[in-house]
Amino acid sequence: MKADTKDLATLLNMQHIDMELIRARKKLAELPQRAQILEIRTKKQAVEEKQAKIAAMKKEADLAVARIKDEDGRLAARQAETQEKIDGSRGDYRSVEALTKDLGGIAKRRTTLEEDLSEANAKLVQISEVQSQITDALEKIVKQENVYVASFQKEGGGLGSGIASAEKKRSELAAALPADLLAEYEKIASRSGGIALARLVNGSCSVCRAAITEGKLLQVQAEAPLSTCPACKRMLVVGE
């Protein structure tokens, strides 16, 4: 594999950066805040769903109270109107009897509505208490979420900046390599877990640790400064 001393130095620098990137990306992916944020957001979603349900229940309870009050208001107006008719009947006993009966029915219905209103208001109070508890719980969850997010941004942001800087430096090194050599490096790195480069150390590959037989070793040494490991097929740096 053809490579001069400058290319070899560039490859070694790129390999060093690639190893740093592997470690940094792994650390970023394994930050505990990720799991914490996911867990707290799952809880938040569940509480928000409860909040939506209780809000719908409160809306229905408010409408029930409004309906009762509206009906009672209309009955109160009818009650007053009927009483005026009774007061102005002037001895028309049949009319008074009918109006009095109507008045009794109105009063009975208003008594029922008063009981219904009391029950509806009690239900509304219960719903409001639950709604307040849910709101408090959601506020606590949001505060905890913000703590986790801030912690992740602080630690993850530093890692992200380091990754971005390393990627920029890697791009500069890649641009300095011959296209065919870069393509070969990238292909090997892709199939070898990101580690494309190894060194010949005491007749063995520094990465896969395979000992190179005497016949293969002579060939590898002849291809210095850059050969290929017969075992793992990584680029093999031969000599200093």
C-alpha positions, 0 to 999 in steps of 0.5 A: 500500500503506497504511502509516504511519511507525511501520509503516514503521519496524517493517518496516525493523527486521524486514527488518534482522533477517531479513537477519541471520537469513539470514546466521546460519542460513547460517553455522550450516549451513555450520560445518565441524564438521557435515561433520567430525562426519558423517565421524567418525560414519561411521567410528565406525559402521564400526568398531562394526560390526567390533567387533560381528563380532569380539565374535561371533567371540570368543564362538564361540572361547570356546565352542569352548575351553569345549567342548574343556575340557568333553569333556576333563574328562569323558574324564579322569573316564572315564580315571580310572574305567577305570584303577580298574576295571583295578586292581580286575580281579584277573586277569580278563584279558579284562576287563583287555584290553577296559578297556585298549583303552578306556583307549587310545582315551580317551588318544588322544582326549585327545591330539587334544583337547589339540592342538585346545585349543592351536589354539583358544587360539591363535585366541582370542589372535589374536581378542583382539589384534584386539579390543583394536586395534579398541577402541583405534581406537574410543576414539580416534574417540570422543575426536575426535568429542567434540572436534568436537561440543564445537567445534560446540556452542561456535560453533554454540551462540553462533549458535543463541542469536543466532538465537533472540534475533533470532527473539524480537525479530522476533516482537515486531515482527510483533505490532506490525504490522497483520495485512494488512501483515504477511501481505503482507510474509511472502508477499513474503519467502517468494517473494523469498529472505527479502528483502521490502523495498527502497528507491527510490534514484535512480529504481531499486529498491535490490534488483533494481536495475531502473530505474523508468520515468517513468510508473511512478515518478510512481505509486510516488511518489504511494503514498509512503511504501510502494509496490511495485517494478514489476519484482521486486514487493517492497515499496518504501520511498519517501522517507526 
